[in-house]
Amino acid sequence: MVRRRANVLAFFFLSLLVLSIYYFMHSPYFAVSKITVTGLTLLEEEDLIRLSGIRNGENLWRLNSNRVREQLTFHPQVKDVEVLRSWPSEVQLKVEERKPTAVLVEGSYFILLDQEATYLRSLQSLQGFPLPVITGVEVPAQVGPGQTIHSKALKQALDLCYQLDSALLLRIGEVHVGVESRIVLYTSEGIEIRFGVVERISEKEALLKEILNELAMSGELKKVRYIDLSSPKAPAIKPKDGVALQGIKSMGVTIGEGIYD
């Protein structure tokens, strides 16, 4: 009889403990009161909080992290998200944005792309986006934000933009994909750079920096018609008609016609 009474009391207190824990976990103490978003450079915090579906007052124990992550990665500019709980009442969203690499021209607007050729958004103007414009690539019909544009030529142009030094890339206004996927760059000074196929990038880049620096130091950038780096072992500079170049001291640089003239 004593043992039975002890079992009943034990069950009673255990049930009371379970109910206490349940009500404590669902009490206002664990209601979400603060949501922070980190990792943003282009997106707005308020927009992502709204898209996450997390509401102030929502119980932190019942927060579905997988659902939040899925909802946020629907945004074409969000690559990944980590959802962190900070007890007792805060949520942190660590966002990895897709970084813009270049833009495509499509009719009267521009398409912002990341390095993986993901369509991020359309732009009416390039103001605020100092990125090269890729030309010579056909944009598929009915492509929209969040979709990947599948094109070998586009992939090569984006790979080049991604690998070029950021300071040098700022000087590139256009990346044109020509015949046989030969790349032609156009600088902000209007110089044509015949880069050739996308290979030996670091070698061509180093050579291009050296040549541009020498032309800038001698004040002869405006005298250049094009720079041919198609063969980095035999680079060439073509001056404009009736102009002579005096400031090039780089070894092996031919002043005259390129190999594809």
Summary of the structure (lengths in Angstrom):
residues: 261
radius of gyration: 29.3
end to end distance: 107.6
largest distance: 116.7
contacts: 734
relative contact order: 0.08
helix: 33%
strand: 28%
